[in-house]
Amino acid sequence: MEHLKDYDMKTLHRDPDGELRTGKNHYYQAFLIKQLHLGNSRAYDFAEAVQKLHLALCRCDYGNLKVLMTAYPGIADLVQDYARLEECAVLYNHKGEEYK
């Protein structure tokens, strides 16, 4: 759990296989369905994918995070929206500025 020490622990749960994961994406799924009108059948898979992307980015050091955010500037909007809706870690650069 050391790599998750700065992560908002209230959103973590343990899967039956023992893997520690972030929350179940209820708020983000609802946003996808109600606000973006994404089909129910696609919302779960998309929310799970964004959750995994968000967790992977949270585990990055500042250097790697900068590389990814520079290469894929639109990624910040996606994961920051997810983080706000699920009330978990928003991504910041080494200066403490939020990625936008």
N, CA, C and O atoms as CSV, one atom per row, in Angstrom:
chain,resi,resn,atom,element,x,y,z
A,1,MET,N,N,0.813,-1.197,0.000
A,1,MET,CA,C,0.000,0.000,0.000
A,1,MET,C,C,0.861,1.267,0.000
A,1,MET,O,O,0.314,2.366,-0.088
A,2,GLU,N,N,2.165,1.150,0.095
A,2,GLU,CA,C,3.029,2.319,0.116
A,2,GLU,C,C,2.833,3.200,-1.119
A,2,GLU,O,O,2.817,4.426,-1.007
A,3,HIS,N,N,2.683,2.582,-2.297
A,3,HIS,CA,C,2.518,3.356,-3.522
A,3,HIS,C,C,1.180,4.091,-3.571
A,3,HIS,O,O,0.988,4.960,-4.422
A,4,LEU,N,N,0.258,3.760,-2.677
A,4,LEU,CA,C,-1.046,4.424,-2.631
A,4,LEU,C,C,-1.178,5.355,-1.432
A,4,LEU,O,O,-2.285,5.783,-1.105
A,5,LYS,N,N,-0.054,5.678,-0.765
A,5,LYS,CA,C,-0.131,6.441,0.476
A,5,LYS,C,C,-0.801,7.797,0.325
A,5,LYS,O,O,-1.431,8.275,1.269
A,6,ASP,N,N,-0.683,8.430,-0.839
A,6,ASP,CA,C,-1.318,9.730,-1.042
A,6,ASP,C,C,-2.687,9.601,-1.704
A,6,ASP,O,O,-3.340,10.608,-1.979
A,7,TYR,N,N,-3.113,8.398,-1.956
A,7,TYR,CA,C,-4.383,8.159,-2.624
A,7,TYR,C,C,-5.524,8.273,-1.618
A,7,TYR,O,O,-5.351,7.929,-0.449
A,8,ASP,N,N,-6.650,8.736,-2.041
A,8,ASP,CA,C,-7.811,8.863,-1.168
A,8,ASP,C,C,-8.292,7.463,-0.791
A,8,ASP,O,O,-8.955,6.799,-1.588
A,9,MET,N,N,-7.966,7.021,0.395
A,9,MET,CA,C,-8.194,5.637,0.804
A,9,MET,C,C,-9.668,5.263,0.915
A,9,MET,O,O,-9.995,4.076,0.890
A,10,LYS,N,N,-10.563,6.235,1.036
A,10,LYS,CA,C,-11.969,5.878,1.197
A,10,LYS,C,C,-12.559,5.260,-0.071
A,10,LYS,O,O,-13.642,4.676,-0.018
A,11,THR,N,N,-11.879,5.377,-1.195
A,11,THR,CA,C,-12.410,4.823,-2.434
A,11,THR,C,C,-11.816,3.460,-2.765
A,11,THR,O,O,-12.116,2.905,-3.822
A,12,LEU,N,N,-10.984,2.909,-1.892
A,12,LEU,CA,C,-10.349,1.632,-2.187
A,12,LEU,C,C,-11.188,0.463,-1.695
A,12,LEU,O,O,-11.883,0.564,-0.684
A,13,HIS,N,N,-11.118,-0.637,-2.414
A,13,HIS,CA,C,-11.716,-1.888,-1.968
A,13,HIS,C,C,-10.847,-3.034,-2.469
A,13,HIS,O,O,-10.000,-2.838,-3.340
A,14,ARG,N,N,-11.049,-4.215,-1.929
A,14,ARG,CA,C,-10.280,-5.372,-2.322
A,14,ARG,C,C,-11.178,-6.309,-3.115
A,14,ARG,O,O,-12.229,-6.733,-2.635
A,15,ASP,N,N,-10.752,-6.630,-4.340
A,15,ASP,CA,C,-11.486,-7.576,-5.171
A,15,ASP,C,C,-11.395,-8.975,-4.580
A,15,ASP,O,O,-10.531,-9.242,-3.745
A,16,PRO,N,N,-12.291,-9.881,-5.013
A,16,PRO,CA,C,-12.231,-11.260,-4.512
A,16,PRO,C,C,-10.873,-11.924,-4.747
A,16,PRO,O,O,-10.475,-12.808,-3.988
A,17,ASP,N,N,-10.158,-11.500,-5.799
A,17,ASP,CA,C,-8.835,-12.078,-6.057
A,17,ASP,C,C,-7.749,-11.470,-5.171
A,17,ASP,O,O,-6.580,-11.841,-5.276
A,18,GLY,N,N,-8.136,-10.529,-4.290
A,18,GLY,CA,C,-7.199,-9.926,-3.355
A,18,GLY,C,C,-6.565,-8.641,-3.859
A,18,GLY,O,O,-5.839,-7.977,-3.120
A,19,GLU,N,N,-6.830,-8.284,-5.106
A,19,GLU,CA,C,-6.241,-7.075,-5.695
A,19,GLU,C,C,-6.888,-5.831,-5.093
A,19,GLU,O,O,-8.112,-5.734,-5.006
A,20,LEU,N,N,-6.052,-4.887,-4.681
A,20,LEU,CA,C,-6.540,-3.624,-4.146
A,20,LEU,C,C,-6.890,-2.704,-5.304
A,20,LEU,O,O,-6.057,-2.457,-6.176
A,21,ARG,N,N,-8.120,-2.193,-5.319
A,21,ARG,CA,C,-8.579,-1.360,-6.429
A,21,ARG,C,C,-9.308,-0.128,-5.896
A,21,ARG,O,O,-9.707,-0.064,-4.734
A,22,THR,N,N,-9.463,0.834,-6.781
A,22,THR,CA,C,-10.233,2.011,-6.401
A,22,THR,C,C,-11.718,1.689,-6.472
A,22,THR,O,O,-12.101,0.582,-6.852
A,23,GLY,N,N,-12.544,2.647,-6.109
A,23,GLY,CA,C,-13.983,2.448,-6.012
A,23,GLY,C,C,-14.640,1.862,-7.240
A,23,GLY,O,O,-13.977,1.604,-8.245
A,24,LYS,N,N,-15.909,1.658,-7.163
A,24,LYS,CA,C,-16.642,0.932,-8.202
A,24,LYS,C,C,-17.197,1.826,-9.303
A,24,LYS,O,O,-17.951,1.361,-10.158
A,25,ASN,N,N,-16.832,3.097,-9.289
A,25,ASN,CA,C,-17.172,4.016,-10.374
A,25,ASN,C,C,-18.659,4.331,-10.507
A,25,ASN,O,O,-19.119,4.633,-11.608
A,26,HIS,N,N,-19.407,4.271,-9.442
A,26,HIS,CA,C,-20.840,4.520,-9.528
A,26,HIS,C,C,-21.155,5.926,-10.047
A,26,HIS,O,O,-22.020,6.090,-10.908
A,27,TYR,N,N,-20.466,6.923,-9.532
A,27,TYR,CA,C,-20.742,8.297,-9.935
A,27,TYR,C,C,-20.322,8.534,-11.379
A,27,TYR,O,O,-21.030,9.200,-12.134
A,28,TYR,N,N,-19.174,7.992,-11.763
A,28,TYR,CA,C,-18.706,8.188,-13.130
A,28,TYR,C,C,-19.605,7.462,-14.126
A,28,TYR,O,O,-19.898,7.995,-15.196
A,29,GLN,N,N,-20.039,6.266,-13.788
A,29,GLN,CA,C,-20.966,5.542,-14.669
A,29,GLN,C,C,-22.268,6.314,-14.829
A,29,GLN,O,O,-22.796,6.417,-15.936
A,30,ALA,N,N,-22.782,6.852,-13.743
A,30,ALA,CA,C,-24.023,7.631,-13.803
A,30,ALA,C,C,-23.833,8.863,-14.687
A,30,ALA,O,O,-24.721,9.211,-15.465
A,31,PHE,N,N,-22.693,9.517,-14.572
A,31,PHE,CA,C,-22.380,10.667,-15.417
A,31,PHE,C,C,-22.359,10.263,-16.894
A,31,PHE,O,O,-22.928,10.957,-17.737
A,32,LEU,N,N,-21.714,9.158,-17.200
A,32,LEU,CA,C,-21.628,8.695,-18.591
A,32,LEU,C,C,-23.016,8.416,-19.171
A,32,LEU,O,O,-23.300,8.748,-20.322
A,33,ILE,N,N,-23.861,7.809,-18.363
A,33,ILE,CA,C,-25.198,7.428,-18.829
A,33,ILE,C,C,-26.133,8.638,-18.885
A,33,ILE,O,O,-26.790,8.872,-19.900
A,34,LYS,N,N,-26.190,9.404,-17.793
A,34,LYS,CA,C,-27.171,10.487,-17.691
A,34,LYS,C,C,-26.760,11.770,-18.407
A,34,LYS,O,O,-27.601,12.435,-19.013
A,35,GLN,N,N,-25.488,12.120,-18.346
A,35,GLN,CA,C,-25.037,13.374,-18.938
A,35,GLN,C,C,-24.545,13.214,-20.371
A,35,GLN,O,O,-24.819,14.057,-21.226
A,36,LEU,N,N,-23.816,12.128,-20.631
A,36,LEU,CA,C,-23.267,11.923,-21.973
A,36,LEU,C,C,-24.134,11.004,-22.824
A,36,LEU,O,O,-23.895,10.849,-24.021
A,37,HIS,N,N,-25.138,10.397,-22.205
A,37,HIS,CA,C,-26.061,9.486,-22.896
A,37,HIS,C,C,-25.355,8.275,-23.505
A,37,HIS,O,O,-25.751,7.767,-24.554
A,38,LEU,N,N,-24.308,7.832,-22.827
A,38,LEU,CA,C,-23.625,6.608,-23.242
A,38,LEU,C,C,-24.504,5.423,-22.857
A,38,LEU,O,O,-25.142,5.442,-21.804
A,39,GLY,N,N,-24.544,4.412,-23.684
A,39,GLY,CA,C,-25.371,3.245,-23.402
A,39,GLY,C,C,-24.940,2.521,-22.137
A,39,GLY,O,O,-23.751,2.432,-21.833
A,40,ASN,N,N,-25.918,2.005,-21.406
A,40,ASN,CA,C,-25.625,1.246,-20.188
A,40,ASN,C,C,-24.612,0.146,-20.439
A,40,ASN,O,O,-23.746,-0.114,-19.603
A,41,SER,N,N,-24.721,-0.500,-21.592
A,41,SER,CA,C,-23.832,-1.631,-21.883
A,41,SER,C,C,-22.379,-1.186,-22.081
A,41,SER,O,O,-21.473,-2.008,-21.949
A,42,ARG,N,N,-22.137,0.066,-22.386
A,42,ARG,CA,C,-20.776,0.575,-22.603
A,42,ARG,C,C,-20.241,1.331,-21.397
A,42,ARG,O,O,-19.027,1.431,-21.222
A,43,ALA,N,N,-21.113,1.858,-20.576
A,43,ALA,CA,C,-20.691,2.708,-19.459
A,43,ALA,C,C,-19.798,1.970,-18.472
A,43,ALA,O,O,-18.791,2.520,-18.025
A,44,TYR,N,N,-20.145,0.739,-18.124
A,44,TYR,CA,C,-19.347,-0.007,-17.147
A,44,TYR,C,C,-17.930,-0.225,-17.658
A,44,TYR,O,O,-16.965,0.041,-16.941
A,45,ASP,N,N,-17.794,-0.708,-18.892
A,45,ASP,CA,C,-16.466,-0.981,-19.448
A,45,ASP,C,C,-15.633,0.293,-19.564
A,45,ASP,O,O,-14.443,0.291,-19.250
A,46,PHE,N,N,-16.255,1.374,-20.013
A,46,PHE,CA,C,-15.529,2.628,-20.159
A,46,PHE,C,C,-15.100,3.157,-18.793
A,46,PHE,O,O,-13.964,3.606,-18.633
A,47,ALA,N,N,-15.993,3.108,-17.809
A,47,ALA,CA,C,-15.665,3.578,-16.468
A,47,ALA,C,C,-14.531,2.757,-15.867
A,47,ALA,O,O,-13.646,3.306,-15.210
A,48,GLU,N,N,-14.552,1.466,-16.083
A,48,GLU,CA,C,-13.487,0.609,-15.564
A,48,GLU,C,C,-12.153,0.947,-16.233
A,48,GLU,O,O,-11.113,0.968,-15.575
A,49,ALA,N,N,-12.186,1.211,-17.538
A,49,ALA,CA,C,-10.963,1.567,-18.261
A,49,ALA,C,C,-10.396,2.902,-17.773
A,49,ALA,O,O,-9.185,3.037,-17.597
A,50,VAL,N,N,-11.263,3.877,-17.559
A,50,VAL,CA,C,-10.804,5.177,-17.068
A,50,VAL,C,C,-10.276,5.039,-15.644
A,50,VAL,O,O,-9.298,5.693,-15.283
A,51,GLN,N,N,-10.906,4.203,-14.840
A,51,GLN,CA,C,-10.429,3.941,-13.484
A,51,GLN,C,C,-9.003,3.401,-13.525
A,51,GLN,O,O,-8.140,3.858,-12.776
A,52,LYS,N,N,-8.760,2.436,-14.391
A,52,LYS,CA,C,-7.417,1.845,-14.487
A,52,LYS,C,C,-6.405,2.859,-15.005
A,52,LYS,O,O,-5.266,2.886,-14.539
A,53,LEU,N,N,-6.804,3.687,-15.955
A,53,LEU,CA,C,-5.928,4.731,-16.462
A,53,LEU,C,C,-5.595,5.723,-15.350
A,53,LEU,O,O,-4.439,6.110,-15.182
A,54,HIS,N,N,-6.601,6.129,-14.600
A,54,HIS,CA,C,-6.399,7.064,-13.493
A,54,HIS,C,C,-5.445,6.480,-12.456
A,54,HIS,O,O,-4.540,7.173,-11.990
A,55,LEU,N,N,-5.633,5.237,-12.097
A,55,LEU,CA,C,-4.768,4.596,-11.111
A,55,LEU,C,C,-3.340,4.501,-11.629
A,55,LEU,O,O,-2.393,4.743,-10.881
A,56,ALA,N,N,-3.176,4.150,-12.901
A,56,ALA,CA,C,-1.835,4.074,-13.489
A,56,ALA,C,C,-1.141,5.437,-13.459
A,56,ALA,O,O,0.052,5.524,-13.164
A,57,LEU,N,N,-1.885,6.492,-13.762
A,57,LEU,CA,C,-1.304,7.836,-13.737
A,57,LEU,C,C,-0.971,8.273,-12.316
A,57,LEU,O,O,0.025,8.962,-12.097
A,58,CYS,N,N,-1.792,7.882,-11.353
A,58,CYS,CA,C,-1.515,8.209,-9.950
A,58,CYS,C,C,-0.224,7.553,-9.468
A,58,CYS,O,O,0.440,8.070,-8.569
A,59,ARG,N,N,0.120,6.449,-10.048
A,59,ARG,CA,C,1.331,5.724,-9.659
A,59,ARG,C,C,2.592,6.261,-10.339
A,59,ARG,O,O,3.701,5.856,-9.993
A,60,CYS,N,N,2.428,7.174,-11.307
A,60,CYS,CA,C,3.574,7.738,-12.022
A,60,CYS,C,C,4.299,8.776,-11.175
A,60,CYS,O,O,3.685,9.477,-10.371
A,61,ASP,N,N,5.621,8.865,-11.367
A,61,ASP,CA,C,6.344,9.988,-10.781
A,61,ASP,C,C,6.093,11.212,-11.662
A,61,ASP,O,O,5.515,11.098,-12.743
A,62,TYR,N,N,6.531,12.380,-11.194
A,62,TYR,CA,C,6.255,13.610,-11.934
A,62,TYR,C,C,6.832,13.587,-13.350
A,62,TYR,O,O,6.197,14.085,-14.279
A,63,GLY,N,N,8.011,13.025,-13.525
A,63,GLY,CA,C,8.638,12.981,-14.841
A,63,GLY,C,C,7.824,12.188,-15.844
A,63,GLY,O,O,7.568,12.656,-16.954
A,64,ASN,N,N,7.416,10.988,-15.457
A,64,ASN,CA,C,6.614,10.150,-16.346
A,64,ASN,C,C,5.228,10.737,-16.579
A,64,ASN,O,O,4.687,10.654,-17.681
A,65,LEU,N,N,4.662,11.326,-15.545
A,65,LEU,CA,C,3.350,11.958,-15.694
A,65,LEU,C,C,3.422,13.116,-16.695
A,65,LEU,O,O,2.523,13.289,-17.517
A,66,LYS,N,N,4.489,13.897,-16.619
A,66,LYS,CA,C,4.666,15.007,-17.564
A,66,LYS,C,C,4.782,14.487,-18.993
A,66,LYS,O,O,4.192,15.059,-19.910
A,67,VAL,N,N,5.536,13.410,-19.187
A,67,VAL,CA,C,5.688,12.825,-20.520
A,67,VAL,C,C,4.325,12.424,-21.084
A,67,VAL,O,O,4.002,12.740,-22.229
A,68,LEU,N,N,3.539,11.737,-20.283
A,68,LEU,CA,C,2.226,11.271,-20.750
A,68,LEU,C,C,1.257,12.420,-20.982
A,68,LEU,O,O,0.524,12.417,-21.971
A,69,MET,N,N,1.242,13.389,-20.099
A,69,MET,CA,C,0.325,14.520,-20.248
A,69,MET,C,C,0.701,15.393,-21.443
A,69,MET,O,O,-0.172,15.998,-22.066
A,70,THR,N,N,1.990,15.461,-21.765
A,70,THR,CA,C,2.442,16.218,-22.924
A,70,THR,C,C,2.096,15.476,-24.213
A,70,THR,O,O,1.632,16.080,-25.180
A,71,ALA,N,N,2.321,14.181,-24.217
A,71,ALA,CA,C,2.049,13.369,-25.408
A,71,ALA,C,C,0.555,13.255,-25.696
A,71,ALA,O,O,0.146,13.203,-26.856
A,72,TYR,N,N,-0.251,13.215,-24.651
A,72,TYR,CA,C,-1.702,13.039,-24.780
A,72,TYR,C,C,-2.424,14.104,-23.958
A,72,TYR,O,O,-2.951,13.798,-22.889
A,73,PRO,N,N,-2.456,15.343,-24.434
A,73,PRO,CA,C,-3.023,16.435,-23.631
A,73,PRO,C,C,-4.487,16.247,-23.249
A,73,PRO,O,O,-4.901,16.748,-22.204
A,74,GLY,N,N,-5.272,15.560,-24.035
A,74,GLY,CA,C,-6.677,15.349,-23.717
A,74,GLY,C,C,-6.913,14.390,-22.568
A,74,GLY,O,O,-8.013,14.327,-22.018
A,75,ILE,N,N,-5.890,13.650,-22.207
A,75,ILE,CA,C,-6.025,12.662,-21.137
A,75,ILE,C,C,-6.356,13.337,-19.805
A,75,ILE,O,O,-7.058,12.761,-18.974
A,76,ALA,N,N,-5.856,14.546,-19.603
A,76,ALA,CA,C,-6.089,15.241,-18.334
A,76,ALA,C,C,-7.571,15.490,-18.109
A,76,ALA,O,O,-8.073,15.252,-17.010
A,77,ASP,N,N,-8.279,15.963,-19.123
A,77,ASP,CA,C,-9.718,16.214,-18.974
A,77,ASP,C,C,-10.449,14.953,-18.546
A,77,ASP,O,O,-11.303,14.986,-17.660
A,78,LEU,N,N,-10.108,13.854,-19.178
A,78,LEU,CA,C,-10.764,12.579,-18.897
A,78,LEU,C,C,-10.538,12.126,-17.461
A,78,LEU,O,O,-11.496,11.851,-16.738
A,79,VAL,N,N,-9.281,12.047,-17.044
A,79,VAL,CA,C,-9.002,11.517,-15.708
A,79,VAL,C,C,-9.343,12.503,-14.601
A,79,VAL,O,O,-9.679,12.090,-13.491
A,80,GLN,N,N,-9.263,13.800,-14.883
A,80,GLN,CA,C,-9.627,14.777,-13.857
A,80,GLN,C,C,-11.138,14.763,-13.610
A,80,GLN,O,O,-11.581,14.879,-12.468
A,81,ASP,N,N,-11.924,14.622,-14.676
A,81,ASP,CA,C,-13.376,14.488,-14.502
A,81,ASP,C,C,-13.695,13.246,-13.679
A,81,ASP,O,O,-14.519,13.288,-12.766
A,82,TYR,N,N,-13.037,12.150,-14.011
A,82,TYR,CA,C,-13.231,10.908,-13.262
A,82,TYR,C,C,-12.904,11.134,-11.775
A,82,TYR,O,O,-13.682,10.767,-10.894
A,83,ALA,N,N,-11.747,11.738,-11.518
A,83,ALA,CA,C,-11.300,11.939,-10.136
A,83,ALA,C,C,-12.281,12.791,-9.339
A,83,ALA,O,O,-12.558,12.497,-8.176
A,84,ARG,N,N,-12.793,13.820,-9.946
A,84,ARG,CA,C,-13.749,14.678,-9.239
A,84,ARG,C,C,-15.059,13.953,-8.937
A,84,ARG,O,O,-15.603,14.066,-7.839
A,85,LEU,N,N,-15.555,13.213,-9.914
A,85,LEU,CA,C,-16.816,12.508,-9.723
A,85,LEU,C,C,-16.696,11.387,-8.693
A,85,LEU,O,O,-17.621,11.152,-7.915
A,86,GLU,N,N,-15.576,10.709,-8.690
A,86,GLU,CA,C,-15.375,9.599,-7.750
A,86,GLU,C,C,-14.712,10.048,-6.447
A,86,GLU,O,O,-14.456,9.232,-5.561
A,87,GLU,N,N,-14.435,11.350,-6.337
A,87,GLU,CA,C,-13.824,11.931,-5.144
A,87,GLU,C,C,-12.523,11.228,-4.778
A,87,GLU,O,O,-12.339,10.783,-3.645
A,88,CYS,N,N,-11.627,11.135,-5.753
A,88,CYS,CA,C,-10.310,10.569,-5.490
A,88,CYS,C,C,-9.240,11.528,-6.001
A,88,CYS,O,O,-9.554,12.667,-6.346
A,89,ALA,N,N,-8.013,11.100,-6.056
A,89,ALA,CA,C,-6.875,11.974,-6.324
A,89,ALA,C,C,-6.955,12.667,-7.680
A,89,ALA,O,O,-7.091,12.022,-8.720
A,90,VAL,N,N,-6.868,13.990,-7.643
A,90,VAL,CA,C,-6.741,14.795,-8.851
A,90,VAL,C,C,-5.244,14.895,-9.126
A,90,VAL,O,O,-4.444,14.926,-8.191
A,91,LEU,N,N,-4.857,14.946,-10.407
A,91,LEU,CA,C,-3.443,14.930,-10.769
A,91,LEU,C,C,-2.849,16.338,-10.803
A,91,LEU,O,O,-3.448,17.269,-11.340
A,92,TYR,N,N,-1.657,16.470,-10.216
A,92,TYR,CA,C,-0.931,17.732,-10.155
A,92,TYR,C,C,0.469,17.552,-10.709
A,92,TYR,O,O,1.028,16.456,-10.656
A,93,ASN,N,N,1.043,18.639,-11.248
A,93,ASN,CA,C,2.425,18.582,-11.700
A,93,ASN,C,C,3.371,18.860,-10.534
A,93,ASN,O,O,2.923,19.045,-9.403
A,94,HIS,N,N,4.666,18.890,-10.801
A,94,HIS,CA,C,5.658,19.075,-9.738
A,94,HIS,C,C,5.582,20.451,-9.074
A,94,HIS,O,O,6.132,20.646,-7.990
A,95,LYS,N,N,4.915,21.391,-9.711
A,95,LYS,CA,C,4.742,22.740,-9.135
A,95,LYS,C,C,3.466,22.833,-8.309
A,95,LYS,O,O,3.165,23.888,-7.751
A,96,GLY,N,N,2.722,21.749,-8.226
A,96,GLY,CA,C,1.467,21.755,-7.490
A,96,GLY,C,C,0.301,22.290,-8.293
A,96,GLY,O,O,-0.762,22.571,-7.739
A,97,GLU,N,N,0.493,22.433,-9.605
A,97,GLU,CA,C,-0.571,22.916,-10.481
A,97,GLU,C,C,-1.353,21.735,-11.039
A,97,GLU,O,O,-0.784,20.724,-11.453
A,98,GLU,N,N,-2.642,21.889,-11.038
A,98,GLU,CA,C,-3.514,20.830,-11.539
A,98,GLU,C,C,-3.388,20.701,-13.051
A,98,GLU,O,O,-3.371,21.700,-13.770
A,99,TYR,N,N,-3.299,19.454,-13.530
A,99,TYR,CA,C,-3.304,19.224,-14.972
A,99,TYR,C,C,-4.689,19.562,-15.525
A,99,TYR,O,O,-5.707,19.187,-14.944
A,100,LYS,N,N,-4.712,20.267,-16.644
A,100,LYS,CA,C,-5.981,20.637,-17.284
A,100,LYS,C,C,-5.977,20.219,-18.718
A,100,LYS,O,O,-6.958,20.442,-19.429
